[in-house]
Amino acid sequence: MEKYDEITRQNIRRCMDRFYSAVLKDEILADFFIDKLGDEMISDEWRRHLDLLRDFWSSMILEESGYRGNLVEVHADMALTPVEFERWLKVFHYTLDRFYTPAAALHFKQISQRIAENLMKRLVDSESS
């Protein structure tokens, strides 16, 4: 597969499709998403989720407007542990490396790492409150 050297809305969506295909096969992560969205990525729930992720990452990476959501609130009820969160990030970064050229993947990974660290901190803080 040819790797993308530019991050666009269209290839962000394709990247999310590939990432969540891997997540659904992962013994640690699959149950979180199957419980919420089902095990078939062709469902309406999955389509809405993937569209939302495209909007989220487009706002983070491409600085587009369009994402209307609360990242902490959405993840608060998932009860992800740091181990599971690290696994999510590892699978995500692996997908980015396979999907984008090194420079584009690095840019995406740096932003995702920062978001993941902030999200995990906020989730831990909200649990202790």
C-alpha positions as CSV (number, residue, x, y, z in Angstrom):
1,M,0.0,0.0,0.0
2,E,1.2,3.5,-0.9
3,K,1.7,5.7,2.2
4,Y,0.2,9.2,2.3
5,D,2.6,12.0,2.7
6,E,-0.2,14.6,3.4
7,I,-2.9,14.3,6.0
8,T,-6.3,15.1,4.6
9,R,-9.9,14.6,5.8
10,Q,-10.4,11.8,3.3
11,N,-7.3,9.8,4.4
12,I,-8.0,10.5,8.1
13,R,-11.2,8.6,7.6
14,R,-9.5,5.7,5.8
15,C,-6.9,5.6,8.5
16,M,-9.6,5.4,11.2
17,D,-11.2,2.6,9.3
18,R,-7.9,0.7,9.3
19,F,-7.2,1.5,12.9
20,Y,-10.6,0.3,14.2
21,S,-10.4,-2.8,12.1
22,A,-7.2,-3.6,14.1
23,V,-8.8,-2.6,17.4
24,L,-11.7,-5.0,16.8
25,K,-9.2,-7.8,16.5
26,D,-7.2,-6.8,19.6
27,E,-7.7,-9.0,22.7
28,I,-7.4,-6.0,25.1
29,L,-9.3,-3.3,23.2
30,A,-12.0,-5.0,21.2
31,D,-14.6,-5.5,24.0
32,F,-14.7,-1.7,24.7
33,F,-15.8,-0.9,21.2
34,I,-17.9,-4.0,20.5
35,D,-19.9,-3.2,23.7
36,K,-20.6,0.4,22.5
37,L,-20.8,0.0,18.8
38,G,-21.0,-3.6,17.8
39,D,-18.6,-5.9,16.0
40,E,-19.5,-4.8,12.4
41,M,-18.1,-1.5,11.2
42,I,-20.8,-1.2,8.6
43,S,-23.5,-0.3,11.2
44,D,-24.9,3.1,11.6
45,E,-23.3,3.5,15.0
46,W,-19.9,2.7,13.6
47,R,-20.4,5.1,10.7
48,R,-21.4,7.9,13.1
49,H,-18.4,7.1,15.3
50,L,-16.0,7.1,12.3
51,D,-17.4,10.4,11.0
52,L,-17.0,12.0,14.4
53,L,-13.4,10.8,14.6
54,R,-12.7,12.2,11.2
55,D,-14.1,15.6,12.4
56,F,-12.1,15.3,15.6
57,W,-8.8,14.5,14.0
58,S,-9.4,17.1,11.2
59,S,-9.9,19.7,13.9
60,M,-6.7,18.6,15.7
61,I,-4.4,18.0,12.8
62,L,-5.8,20.2,10.1
63,E,-7.2,22.9,12.4
64,E,-10.6,22.6,10.8
65,S,-13.8,23.5,12.6
66,G,-16.6,21.0,12.7
67,Y,-15.9,18.8,15.8
68,R,-18.6,19.3,18.4
69,G,-18.0,17.0,21.3
70,N,-16.5,16.6,24.7
71,L,-13.6,14.2,24.6
72,V,-13.4,13.6,28.3
73,E,-17.1,13.1,28.7
74,V,-17.2,10.5,25.9
75,H,-14.4,8.5,27.4
76,A,-15.3,8.8,31.1
77,D,-17.7,5.9,31.1
78,M,-15.3,3.5,29.3
79,A,-13.3,2.9,32.4
80,L,-10.0,2.6,30.5
81,T,-7.0,1.8,32.6
82,P,-3.6,3.2,31.8
83,V,-2.6,-0.2,30.4
84,E,-5.5,-0.2,28.0
85,F,-5.0,3.4,27.1
86,E,-1.3,2.7,26.3
87,R,-2.4,-0.3,24.2
88,W,-4.8,2.0,22.3
89,L,-2.0,4.4,21.6
90,K,0.4,1.7,20.6
91,V,-2.1,0.3,18.0
92,F,-2.9,3.8,16.9
93,H,0.7,4.7,16.3
94,Y,1.4,1.4,14.5
95,T,-1.5,2.2,12.2
96,L,-0.2,5.7,11.6
97,D,3.3,4.3,10.7
98,R,1.7,1.9,8.2
99,F,-0.6,4.5,6.7
100,Y,1.5,7.7,6.4
101,T,5.0,8.6,5.5
102,P,7.4,9.0,8.4
103,A,7.0,12.8,8.6
104,A,3.2,12.8,8.4
105,A,3.0,9.9,10.9
106,L,5.3,11.7,13.3
107,H,3.2,14.9,13.2
108,F,0.0,12.9,13.8
109,K,1.7,10.8,16.6
110,Q,3.0,13.9,18.4
111,I,-0.5,15.4,18.5
112,S,-2.2,12.1,19.4
113,Q,0.4,11.6,22.2
114,R,-0.3,15.0,23.7
115,I,-4.0,14.5,23.5
116,A,-3.8,11.0,25.0
117,E,-1.7,12.3,27.9
118,N,-4.1,15.2,28.6
119,L,-7.1,13.0,28.3
120,M,-5.7,10.3,30.6
121,K,-4.8,13.0,33.2
122,R,-8.3,14.5,33.0
123,L,-10.0,11.1,33.3
124,V,-7.9,10.3,36.4
125,D,-8.6,13.7,37.9
126,S,-12.4,13.4,37.3
127,E,-12.4,9.9,38.9
128,S,-10.7,11.3,42.0
129,S,-13.1,14.2,42.4
